[in-house]
């Protein structure tokens, strides 16, 4: 249960989600940009802002997953699509309020709702959320083992 987590396990999972998010985003942008620009160097990018955003999955994703875990796949898909889209909107808005710029700007995309979110990412976020359910369960098993190393 989330409330029984030790601080060390929370910190470990924060770092694991941050690293995983960095890796997934770098691979994703490398593949997409390579096809879009016909540049086969596979140079992916991310932003330092993203590490804590991905790390927050330990506080945002895990408790929701524990609640919706037994619900039908399609309900969970929609929950993740809406939830991740909201987090993307809110974090983009907050970063822009703090710095004057949002690291991602979707305003030039034909699928943009605004500069922070896009409709064509909605199914991507739902699928990513469903895959992240397995990651969450794995990280729950992994974090105590990592903690024993320290």
N, CA, C and O atoms as a DFTB+ gen file, in Angstrom:
600 C
 N C O
     1  1       0.843      -1.188       0.000
     2  2       0.000       0.000       0.000
     3  2       0.882       1.242       0.000
     4  3       1.948       1.259       0.616
     5  1       0.434       2.266      -0.686
     6  2       1.195       3.502      -0.866
     7  2       1.577       4.144       0.466
     8  3       2.694       4.639       0.613
     9  1       0.670       4.143       1.429
    10  2       0.947       4.812       2.701
    11  2       1.995       4.091       3.530
    12  3       2.559       4.686       4.448
    13  1       2.269       2.840       3.237
    14  2       3.241       2.068       4.005
    15  2       4.654       2.124       3.422
    16  3       5.574       1.498       3.949
    17  1       4.820       2.872       2.341
    18  2       6.139       2.928       1.714
    19  2       7.142       3.622       2.618
    20  3       6.829       4.602       3.294
    21  1       8.322       3.103       2.613
    22  2       9.403       3.786       3.308
    23  2       9.931       4.902       2.411
    24  3       9.855       4.821       1.185
    25  1      10.462       5.936       3.040
    26  2      10.969       7.088       2.303
    27  2      12.020       6.677       1.272
    28  3      12.039       7.206       0.161
    29  1      12.888       5.741       1.633
    30  2      13.922       5.282       0.709
    31  2      13.344       4.653      -0.545
    32  3      13.847       4.885      -1.644
    33  1      12.292       3.861      -0.392
    34  2      11.655       3.231      -1.551
    35  2      10.996       4.275      -2.446
    36  3      11.035       4.162      -3.671
    37  1      10.393       5.286      -1.834
    38  2       9.779       6.364      -2.614
    39  2      10.849       7.093      -3.421
    40  3      10.665       7.354      -4.610
    41  1      11.961       7.418      -2.778
    42  2      13.050       8.116      -3.461
    43  2      13.611       7.266      -4.600
    44  3      13.863       7.776      -5.692
    45  1      13.804       5.985      -4.350
    46  2      14.322       5.091      -5.393
    47  2      13.369       5.055      -6.580
    48  3      13.806       5.139      -7.728
    49  1      12.073       4.933      -6.316
    50  2      11.110       4.868      -7.415
    51  2      11.005       6.213      -8.138
    52  3      10.795       6.245      -9.350
    53  1      11.150       7.320      -7.408
    54  2      11.183       8.638      -8.045
    55  2      12.316       8.674      -9.078
    56  3      12.117       9.106     -10.213
    57  1      13.495       8.219      -8.671
    58  2      14.656       8.206      -9.572
    59  2      14.433       7.227     -10.727
    60  3      14.755       7.542     -11.873
    61  1      13.886       6.049     -10.438
    62  2      13.636       5.062     -11.497
    63  2      12.658       5.600     -12.542
    64  3      12.889       5.446     -13.741
    65  1      11.576       6.226     -12.100
    66  2      10.624       6.816     -13.053
    67  2      11.276       7.940     -13.845
    68  3      11.029       8.076     -15.044
    69  1      12.105       8.746     -13.189
    70  2      12.799       9.820     -13.888
    71  2      13.724       9.294     -14.971
    72  3      13.738       9.806     -16.091
    73  1      14.498       8.273     -14.633
    74  2      15.420       7.672     -15.611
    75  2      14.646       7.016     -16.745
    76  3      14.983       7.200     -17.914
    77  1      13.618       6.257     -16.410
    78  2      12.804       5.606     -17.443
    79  2      12.181       6.642     -18.370
    80  3      12.208       6.481     -19.590
    81  1      11.623       7.698     -17.802
    82  2      11.011       8.743     -18.623
    83  2      12.014       9.394     -19.554
    84  3      11.727       9.611     -20.731
    85  1      13.197       9.709     -19.028
    86  2      14.261      10.266     -19.863
    87  2      14.561       9.337     -21.037
    88  3      14.602       9.772     -22.188
    89  1      14.768       8.068     -20.739
    90  2      15.135       7.101     -21.782
    91  2      14.037       6.961     -22.832
    92  3      14.317       6.977     -24.031
    93  1      12.799       6.826     -22.388
    94  2      11.684       6.669     -23.332
    95  2      11.557       7.909     -24.208
    96  3      11.380       7.794     -25.420
    97  1      11.645       9.087     -23.610
    98  2      11.506      10.314     -24.396
    99  2      12.645      10.479     -25.396
   100  3      12.412      10.898     -26.530
   101  1      13.855      10.161     -25.000
   102  2      14.991      10.284     -25.916
   103  2      14.846       9.323     -27.089
   104  3      15.080       9.708     -28.235
   105  1      14.465       8.087     -26.820
   106  2      14.266       7.112     -27.905
   107  2      13.112       7.557     -28.805
   108  3      13.229       7.512     -30.030
   109  1      12.002       7.984     -28.206
   110  2      10.837       8.414     -28.982
   111  2      11.188       9.593     -29.888
   112  3      10.886       9.566     -31.081
   113  1      11.824      10.629     -29.332
   114  2      12.156      11.794     -30.156
   115  2      13.192      11.447     -31.221
   116  3      13.165      12.012     -32.315
   117  1      14.096      10.534     -30.918
   118  2      15.083      10.119     -31.925
   119  2      14.395       9.458     -33.112
   120  3      14.709       9.760     -34.263
   121  1      13.471       8.569     -32.836
   122  2      12.776       7.857     -33.918
   123  2      11.890       8.809     -34.712
   124  3      11.955       8.837     -35.941
   125  1      11.066       9.586     -34.023
   126  2      10.145      10.502     -34.707
   127  2      10.910      11.540     -35.520
   128  3      10.595      11.766     -36.688
   129  1      11.910      12.171     -34.916
   130  2      12.673      13.200     -35.623
   131  2      13.459      12.625     -36.794
   132  3      13.630      13.298     -37.810
   133  1      13.937      11.400     -36.668
   134  2      14.681      10.783     -37.769
   135  2      13.791      10.577     -38.986
   136  3      14.212      10.835     -40.113
   137  1      12.572      10.117     -38.770
   138  2      11.648       9.936     -39.892
   139  2      11.189      11.278     -40.454
   140  3      11.102      11.451     -41.669
   141  1      10.898      12.220     -39.570
   142  2      10.394      13.521     -40.000
   143  2      11.454      14.293     -40.792
   144  3      11.142      14.920     -41.804
   145  1      12.702      14.243     -40.328
   146  2      13.780      15.027     -40.939
   147  2      14.687      14.211     -41.849
   148  3      15.635      14.743     -42.427
   149  1      14.398      12.923     -41.975
   150  2      15.244      12.006     -42.762
   151  2      16.708      12.103     -42.322
   152  3      17.628      12.142     -43.140
   153  1      16.882      12.138     -41.020
   154  2      18.201      12.211     -40.395
   155  2      18.370      10.937     -39.574
   156  3      17.781      10.807     -38.501
   157  1      19.161      10.009     -40.067
   158  2      19.234       8.666     -39.485
   159  2      20.297       8.536     -38.399
   160  3      20.722       7.427     -38.078
   161  1      20.729       9.662     -37.833
   162  2      21.668       9.603     -36.713
   163  2      20.969       9.186     -35.421
   164  3      21.626       8.816     -34.447
   165  1      19.644       9.245     -35.412
   166  2      18.831       8.897     -34.233
   167  2      19.228       9.727     -33.012
   168  3      19.464       9.190     -31.930
   169  1      19.295      11.030     -33.204
   170  2      19.631      11.943     -32.110
   171  2      18.348      12.344     -31.388
   172  3      17.547      13.120     -31.908
   173  1      18.165      11.808     -30.187
   174  2      16.981      12.126     -29.394
   175  2      17.272      13.211     -28.381
   176  3      18.426      13.471     -28.042
   177  1      16.206      13.845     -27.896
   178  2      16.361      14.918     -26.920
   179  2      15.328      14.791     -25.801
   180  3      14.309      14.114     -25.935
   181  1      15.627      15.454     -24.717
   182  2      14.678      15.645     -23.629
   183  2      15.054      16.947     -22.940
   184  3      15.973      17.640     -23.377
   185  1      14.362      17.275     -21.886
   186  2      14.614      18.499     -21.134
   187  2      14.859      18.124     -19.682
   188  3      14.243      17.190     -19.168
   189  1      15.743      18.838     -19.025
   190  2      15.996      18.563     -17.609
   191  2      14.729      18.713     -16.773
   192  3      14.588      18.066     -15.735
   193  1      13.815      19.558     -17.219
   194  2      12.535      19.705     -16.520
   195  2      11.797      18.381     -16.411
   196  3      11.020      18.176     -15.478
   197  1      12.033      17.495     -17.345
   198  2      11.233      16.279     -17.434
   199  2      11.567      15.276     -16.338
   200  3      10.700      14.496     -15.945
   201  1      12.785      15.273     -15.838
   202  2      13.150      14.279     -14.826
   203  2      12.236      14.341     -13.604
   204  3      11.674      13.316     -13.220
   205  1      12.067      15.514     -12.979
   206  2      11.154      15.533     -11.825
   207  2       9.702      15.287     -12.221
   208  3       8.931      14.732     -11.439
   209  1       9.326      15.697     -13.429
   210  2       7.948      15.430     -13.871
   211  2       7.731      13.927     -13.972
   212  3       6.720      13.416     -13.490
   213  1       8.662      13.216     -14.592
   214  2       8.542      11.753     -14.672
   215  2       8.640      11.124     -13.287
   216  3       7.924      10.172     -12.979
   217  1       9.517      11.654     -12.465
   218  2       9.668      11.131     -11.111
   219  2       8.399      11.242     -10.288
   220  3       8.148      10.412      -9.414
   221  1       7.598      12.258     -10.561
   222  2       6.344      12.439      -9.824
   223  2       5.359      11.296     -10.038
   224  3       4.336      11.224      -9.357
   225  1       5.658      10.410     -10.971
   226  2       4.793       9.238     -11.176
   227  2       4.617       8.441      -9.893
   228  3       3.578       7.814      -9.686
   229  1       5.624       8.463      -9.034
   230  2       5.518       7.723      -7.774
   231  2       4.383       8.287      -6.919
   232  3       3.776       7.554      -6.138
   233  1       4.094       9.573      -7.059
   234  2       3.022      10.203      -6.280
   235  2       1.713      10.319      -7.054
   236  3       0.636      10.288      -6.457
   237  1       1.794      10.451      -8.373
   238  2       0.595      10.669      -9.182
   239  2       0.068       9.383      -9.805
   240  3      -1.124       9.089      -9.716
   241  1       0.953       8.618     -10.435
   242  2       0.528       7.424     -11.163
   243  2       0.234       6.257     -10.228
   244  3      -0.821       5.629     -10.328
   245  1       1.153       5.966      -9.329
   246  2       1.024       4.762      -8.498
   247  2      -0.261       4.723      -7.675
   248  3      -0.936       3.694      -7.682
   249  1      -0.633       5.789      -6.967
   250  2      -1.879       5.710      -6.191
   251  2      -3.114       5.526      -7.070
   252  3      -4.044       4.810      -6.699
   253  1      -3.120       6.175      -8.240
   254  2      -4.258       6.013      -9.155
   255  2      -4.289       4.585      -9.688
   256  3      -5.357       3.981      -9.785
   257  1      -3.122       4.042     -10.032
   258  2      -3.073       2.666     -10.518
   259  2      -3.615       1.701      -9.475
   260  3      -4.335       0.761      -9.812
   261  1      -3.274       1.927      -8.215
   262  2      -3.782       1.057      -7.151
   263  2      -5.305       1.120      -7.054
   264  3      -5.940       0.134      -6.680
   265  1      -5.893       2.263      -7.386
   266  2      -7.353       2.418      -7.346
   267  2      -8.021       1.783      -8.566
   268  3      -9.042       1.110      -8.426
   269  1      -7.459       1.988      -9.760
   270  2      -8.121       1.544     -11.002
   271  2      -7.660       0.173     -11.475
   272  3      -8.145      -0.324     -12.492
   273  1      -6.758      -0.424     -10.775
   274  2      -6.127      -1.686     -11.180
   275  2      -7.116      -2.757     -11.642
   276  3      -6.840      -3.462     -12.613
   277  1      -8.247      -2.894     -10.978
   278  2      -9.211      -3.958     -11.289
   279  2     -10.255      -3.544     -12.317
   280  3     -11.092      -4.361     -12.702
   281  1     -10.224      -2.301     -12.767
   282  2     -11.213      -1.840     -13.738
   283  2     -10.900      -2.388     -15.127
   284  3      -9.787      -2.840     -15.395
   285  1     -11.890      -2.339     -15.995
   286  2     -11.752      -2.829     -17.369
   287  2     -10.640      -2.069     -18.100
   288  3     -10.392      -0.894     -17.831
   289  1      -9.993      -2.750     -19.006
   290  2      -8.881      -2.202     -19.778
   291  2      -9.239      -0.873     -20.443
   292  3      -8.446       0.068     -20.396
   293  1     -10.413      -0.780     -21.058
   294  2     -10.795       0.455     -21.751
   295  2     -10.996       1.621     -20.785
   296  3     -10.670       2.762     -21.112
   297  1     -11.522       1.341     -19.620
   298  2     -11.679       2.402     -18.616
   299  2     -10.309       2.895     -18.169
   300  3     -10.091       4.099     -18.030
   301  1      -9.389       1.965     -17.945
   302  2      -8.034       2.360     -17.550
   303  2      -7.350       3.136     -18.677
   304  3      -6.654       4.118     -18.419
   305  1      -7.543       2.702     -19.919
   306  2      -6.977       3.406     -21.072
   307  2      -7.439       4.867     -21.076
   308  3      -6.626       5.781     -21.215
   309  1      -8.736       5.074     -20.923
   310  2      -9.275       6.438     -20.902
   311  2      -8.767       7.216     -19.691
   312  3      -8.460       8.403     -19.795
   313  1      -8.681       6.551     -18.556
   314  2      -8.184       7.222     -17.349
   315  2      -6.752       7.705     -17.559
   316  3      -6.415       8.835     -17.206
   317  1      -5.905       6.839     -18.139
   318  2      -4.514       7.240     -18.379
   319  2      -4.435       8.316     -19.446
   320  3      -3.639       9.247     -19.318
   321  1      -5.237       8.212     -20.493
   322  2      -5.231       9.239     -21.540
   323  2      -5.565      10.607     -20.961
   324  3      -4.862      11.587     -21.205
   325  1      -6.646      10.658     -20.193
   326  2      -7.062      11.927     -19.589
   327  2      -6.066      12.406     -18.536
   328  3      -5.704      13.582     -18.503
   329  1      -5.626      11.489     -17.678
   330  2      -4.726      11.862     -16.589
   331  2      -3.387      12.372     -17.075
   332  3      -2.913      13.411     -16.616
   333  1      -2.774      11.654     -17.996
   334  2      -1.455      12.061     -18.486
   335  2      -1.570      13.343     -19.302
   336  3      -0.690      14.201     -19.235
   337  1      -2.657      13.481     -20.077
   338  2      -2.877      14.724     -20.820
   339  2      -3.008      15.901     -19.861
   340  3      -2.452      16.971     -20.108
   341  1      -3.741      15.707     -18.770
   342  2      -3.879      16.776     -17.778
   343  2      -2.527      17.132     -17.161
   344  3      -2.205      18.311     -17.015
   345  1      -1.740      16.125     -16.801
   346  2      -0.418      16.387     -16.211
   347  2       0.464      17.124     -17.217
   348  3       1.188      18.048     -16.845
   349  1       0.408      16.720     -18.491
   350  2       1.199      17.398     -19.513
   351  2       0.768      18.864     -19.632
   352  3       1.608      19.759     -19.726
   353  1      -0.544      19.099     -19.626
   354  2      -1.039      20.473     -19.703
   355  2      -0.592      21.281     -18.487
   356  3      -0.036      22.370     -18.628
   357  1      -0.837      20.747     -17.308
   358  2      -0.550      21.482     -16.075
   359  2       0.941      21.766     -15.913
   360  3       1.327      22.882     -15.567
   361  1       1.782      20.759     -16.163
   362  2       3.222      20.981     -15.996
   363  2       3.751      21.946     -17.050
   364  3       4.604      22.780     -16.746
   365  1       3.260      21.844     -18.285
   366  2       3.663      22.799     -19.317
   367  2       3.265      24.215     -18.954
   368  3       4.047      25.151     -19.123
   369  1       2.046      24.370     -18.455
   370  2       1.547      25.678     -18.033
   371  2       2.381      26.226     -16.874
   372  3       2.746      27.401     -16.865
   373  1       2.681      25.358     -15.886
   374  2       3.465      25.797     -14.721
   375  2       4.884      26.215     -15.121
   376  3       5.386      27.242     -14.663
   377  1       5.522      25.420     -15.973
   378  2       6.882      25.767     -16.407
   379  2       6.872      27.098     -17.151
   380  3       7.768      27.923     -16.973
   381  1       5.850      27.303     -17.989
   382  2       5.773      28.575     -18.715
   383  2       5.539      29.738     -17.751
   384  3       6.098      30.818     -17.941
   385  1       4.729      29.529     -16.733
   386  2       4.506      30.583     -15.733
   387  2       5.805      30.925     -14.996
   388  3       6.056      32.089     -14.682
   389  1       6.623      29.912     -14.725
   390  2       7.857      30.125     -13.963
   391  2       8.984      30.693     -14.814
   392  3       9.775      31.503     -14.331
   393  1       9.067      30.276     -16.083
   394  2      10.227      30.626     -16.905
   395  2       9.905      31.499     -18.113
   396  3      10.803      32.092     -18.712
   397  1       8.633      31.577     -18.468
   398  2       8.252      32.322     -19.663
   399  2       8.189      31.461     -20.911
   400  3       7.710      31.913     -21.952
   401  1       8.669      30.220     -20.820
   402  2       8.655      29.301     -21.963
   403  2       8.236      27.912     -21.506
   404  3       8.509      27.505     -20.377
   405  1       7.572      27.196     -22.395
   406  2       7.282      25.783     -22.156
   407  2       8.278      24.978     -22.984
   408  3       8.472      25.283     -24.160
   409  1       8.915      23.961     -22.408
   410  2       9.910      23.194     -23.166
   411  2       9.342      22.564     -24.439
   412  3      10.058      22.421     -25.430
   413  1       8.085      22.195     -24.418
   414  2       7.453      21.657     -25.615
   415  2       6.395      22.662     -26.062
   416  3       5.668      23.217     -25.238
   417  1       6.317      22.887     -27.341
   418  2       5.326      23.822     -27.881
   419  2       4.644      23.142     -29.057
   420  3       5.219      23.005     -30.137
   421  1       3.418      22.723     -28.826
   422  2       2.670      22.001     -29.848
   423  2       1.831      22.923     -30.724
   424  3       1.084      22.435     -31.573
   425  1       1.926      24.222     -30.549
   426  2       1.021      25.152     -31.226
   427  2       1.087      25.057     -32.749
   428  3       0.119      25.405     -33.424
   429  1       2.195      24.600     -33.295
   430  2       2.314      24.494     -34.749
   431  2       1.774      23.172     -35.302
   432  3       1.672      23.006     -36.517
   433  1       1.435      22.249     -34.431
   434  2       0.891      20.963     -34.869
   435  2      -0.577      21.118     -35.250
   436  3      -1.316      21.852     -34.594
   437  1      -0.995      20.437     -36.296
   438  2      -2.404      20.514     -36.699
   439  2      -3.315      19.835     -35.684
   440  3      -4.525      20.059     -35.699
   441  1      -2.761      19.014     -34.809
   442  2      -3.546      18.326     -33.791
   443  2      -3.496      19.027     -32.432
   444  3      -4.017      18.510     -31.444
   445  1      -2.876      20.191     -32.386
   446  2      -2.715      20.895     -31.112
   447  2      -4.054      21.407     -30.597
   448  3      -4.848      21.978     -31.345
   449  1      -4.286      21.196     -29.320
   450  2      -5.413      21.825     -28.646
   451  2      -4.966      23.222     -28.221
   452  3      -5.706      24.199     -28.341
   453  1      -3.754      23.280     -27.730
   454  2      -3.079      24.529     -27.387
   455  2      -1.583      24.211     -27.421
   456  3      -1.186      23.166     -27.935
   457  1      -0.773      25.081     -26.893
   458  2       0.670      24.836     -26.972
   459  2       1.147      23.701     -26.075
   460  3       2.278      23.239     -26.220
   461  1       0.307      23.246     -25.151
   462  2       0.714      22.253     -24.155
   463  2       0.292      20.823     -24.470
   464  3       0.971      19.877     -24.071
   465  1      -0.815      20.654     -25.178
   466  2      -1.339      19.298     -25.405
   467  2      -1.828      19.127     -26.842
   468  3      -2.180      20.091     -27.521
   469  1      -1.838      17.852     -27.286
   470  2      -2.259      17.489     -28.643
   471  2      -3.236      16.321     -28.578
   472  3      -3.089      15.414     -27.759
   473  1      -4.238      16.358     -29.459
   474  2      -5.209      15.258     -29.516
   475  2      -4.577      13.958     -29.992
   476  3      -4.951      12.884     -29.520
   477  1      -3.625      14.033     -30.919
   478  2      -3.054      12.793     -31.452
   479  2      -2.187      12.067     -30.432
   480  3      -1.832      10.908     -30.647
   481  1      -1.840      12.719     -29.333
   482  2      -1.100      12.036     -28.272
   483  2      -2.018      11.308     -27.298
   484  3      -1.554      10.514     -26.479
   485  1      -3.310      11.573     -27.385
   486  2      -4.268      10.966     -26.467
   487  2      -4.175       9.436     -26.464
   488  3      -4.073       8.850     -25.386
   489  1      -4.206       8.754     -27.634
   490  2      -4.057       7.290     -27.604
   491  2      -2.664       6.846     -27.166
   492  3      -2.508       5.789     -26.555
   493  1      -1.666       7.646     -27.473
   494  2      -0.305       7.331     -27.036
   495  2      -0.231       7.323     -25.514
   496  3       0.373       6.425     -24.927
   497  1      -0.841       8.316     -24.872
   498  2      -0.807       8.389     -23.410
   499  2      -1.594       7.248     -22.780
   500  3      -1.186       6.711     -21.750
   501  1      -2.713       6.873     -23.386
   502  2      -3.473       5.740     -22.852
   503  2      -2.672       4.455     -22.908
   504  3      -2.645       3.688     -21.945
   505  1      -2.021       4.221     -24.030
   506  2      -1.191       3.024     -24.194
   507  2      -0.002       3.062     -23.243
   508  3       0.331       2.057     -22.614
   509  1       0.628       4.211     -23.143
   510  2       1.770       4.358     -22.246
   511  2       1.356       4.096     -20.802
   512  3       2.085       3.446     -20.052
   513  1       0.194       4.597     -20.415
   514  2      -0.303       4.362     -19.060
   515  2      -0.524       2.891     -18.779
   516  3      -0.185       2.404     -17.701
   517  1      -1.095       2.173     -19.751
   518  2      -1.309       0.729     -19.573
   519  2       0.018      -0.008     -19.428
   520  3       0.133      -0.920     -18.610
   521  1       1.011       0.377     -20.209
   522  2       2.334      -0.246     -20.087
   523  2       2.987       0.110     -18.754
   524  3       3.687      -0.706     -18.155
   525  1       2.750       1.325     -18.305
   526  2       3.333       1.774     -17.044
   527  2       2.774       1.010     -15.847
   528  3       3.407       0.964     -14.792
   529  1       1.600       0.413     -15.999
   530  2       1.051      -0.409     -14.922
   531  2       2.003      -1.556     -14.587
   532  3       2.233      -1.860     -13.417
   533  1       2.555      -2.187     -15.622
   534  2       3.513      -3.278     -15.409
   535  2       4.801      -2.750     -14.778
   536  3       5.391      -3.390     -13.907
   537  1       5.223      -1.576     -15.234
   538  2       6.430      -0.954     -14.692
   539  2       6.243      -0.660     -13.205
   540  3       7.142      -0.914     -12.402
   541  1       5.089      -0.130     -12.842
   542  2       4.801       0.167     -11.436
   543  2       4.948      -1.091     -10.591
   544  3       5.629      -1.078      -9.567
   545  1       4.312      -2.173     -11.017
   546  2       4.390      -3.418     -10.247
   547  2       5.828      -3.925     -10.144
   548  3       6.233      -4.445      -9.104
   549  1       6.592      -3.774     -11.218
   550  2       7.996      -4.186     -11.201
   551  2       8.814      -3.304     -10.257
   552  3       9.629      -3.809      -9.486
   553  1       8.599      -1.991     -10.316
   554  2       9.334      -1.077      -9.439
   555  2       9.021      -1.328      -7.969
   556  3       9.890      -1.159      -7.114
   557  1       7.786      -1.729      -7.667
   558  2       7.423      -2.052      -6.278
   559  2       8.262      -3.223      -5.779
   560  3       8.688      -3.240      -4.625
   561  1       8.496      -4.198      -6.647
   562  2       9.333      -5.343      -6.274
   563  2      10.817      -4.979      -6.252
   564  3      11.572      -5.474      -5.415
   565  1      11.224      -4.122      -7.165
   566  2      12.637      -3.784      -7.321
   567  2      13.154      -2.823      -6.245
   568  3      14.286      -2.970      -5.786
   569  1      12.352      -1.857      -5.844
   570  2      12.855      -0.806      -4.948
   571  2      13.357      -1.323      -3.599
   572  3      14.368      -0.808      -3.122
   573  1      12.722      -2.307      -2.950
   574  2      13.310      -2.808      -1.697
   575  2      14.668      -3.480      -1.918
   576  3      15.560      -3.383      -1.075
   577  1      14.815      -4.162      -3.058
   578  2      16.094      -4.813      -3.357
   579  2      17.190      -3.772      -3.570
   580  3      18.319      -3.952      -3.111
   581  1      16.862      -2.688      -4.261
   582  2      17.844      -1.616      -4.462
   583  2      18.189      -0.969      -3.130
   584  3      19.350      -0.656      -2.865
   585  1      17.181      -0.772      -2.297
   586  2      17.394      -0.144      -0.992
   587  2      18.361      -0.952      -0.127
   588  3      19.128      -0.382       0.648
   589  1      18.324      -2.273      -0.259
   590  2      19.235      -3.127       0.514
   591  2      20.693      -2.909       0.125
   592  3      21.596      -3.190       0.914
   593  1      20.926      -2.412      -1.085
   594  2      22.293      -2.141      -1.533
   595  2      22.905      -0.951      -0.800
   596  3      24.127      -0.804      -0.764
   597  1      22.074      -0.117      -0.228
   598  2      22.555       1.081       0.469
   599  2      22.447       0.848       1.928
   600  3      22.795       1.724       2.720
